[in-house]
Amino acid sequence: MSTAELENETETPRELNALDRCDICGAQAYVRVELSTGELLFCAHHANEKRAAIEPIAIAWHDETSKLESSK
């Protein structure tokens, strides 16, 4: 993978889908948190629950919870 491809990949994270599961409970993930050691995926509930503890150390917080409201 070239440097340009790697930069584009980190700038625009892929959209989460039904195969992405919460690392805590296994429900569909709507939030991806990038950390220096890797990434975590969370459902909306666990993202809200863990946000205060994880956000200060997060490199990026990719939130797609708006999909929950648009699917009604």
N, C-alpha and C positions, 0 to 999 in steps of 0.2 A: 504494500500500500504506500503510495507516495505521500510526501509531507502535505501537499495541498488537499488530498483526499482525507487525511487524518484531521486537518484543521476544519474542513467542512463538516466532518462527522461530529466533532466536538461542539461546533457552533450551533448546529441544528440537530438536536437529538431526535431519533426516530419517534414517531407517534406510538403511544402505548396501545395495545390491543387486548382482546379477550384472553390471549395466551399468557400475558404478563400477570403474575400473581403476587399478592401481598406476601412479604417475607415473614409476617407474623401469623396470619390466619388463613392464607390461601385464597382469599376472595380476589376478585379482579382488581388489579392495581390501577390507580389513577394518578399516582405521584411517584416520580423517580427522583431520588436524592443522590447526587454525586458527591462522594467523599474522596479524600486523598488515597484511601485504600481500596476503593471500588464503588459500587452503587448499591442502594437499597431501594426496594419497591414497596409501596404501601397502598392499601385501600384508603378511601377518604377518611374513614373513622380513625385508623391508626396513624395516618399522616397528621391529623389534627391533634391526636393524643401525644405524639412524640415530637411535634414541631419545636416546642420551646427548648427541648434538650438537644435536638440534632441540628437545628438551623445555624447556631453559632459556629459549628465546625463544617458545615456543608459548603462545597464549592459551588454547587448549583442545585436549585429546587425547581424541578419541572412539574408543574401542576396542571392536570387535565380534568379536574373535578367538574369543570363547567360542562363536560359531556353528560354528566348525570342530570343536569337541569334541561339540557337541550333534547334529551331523549323522551321527554314527557309529551 
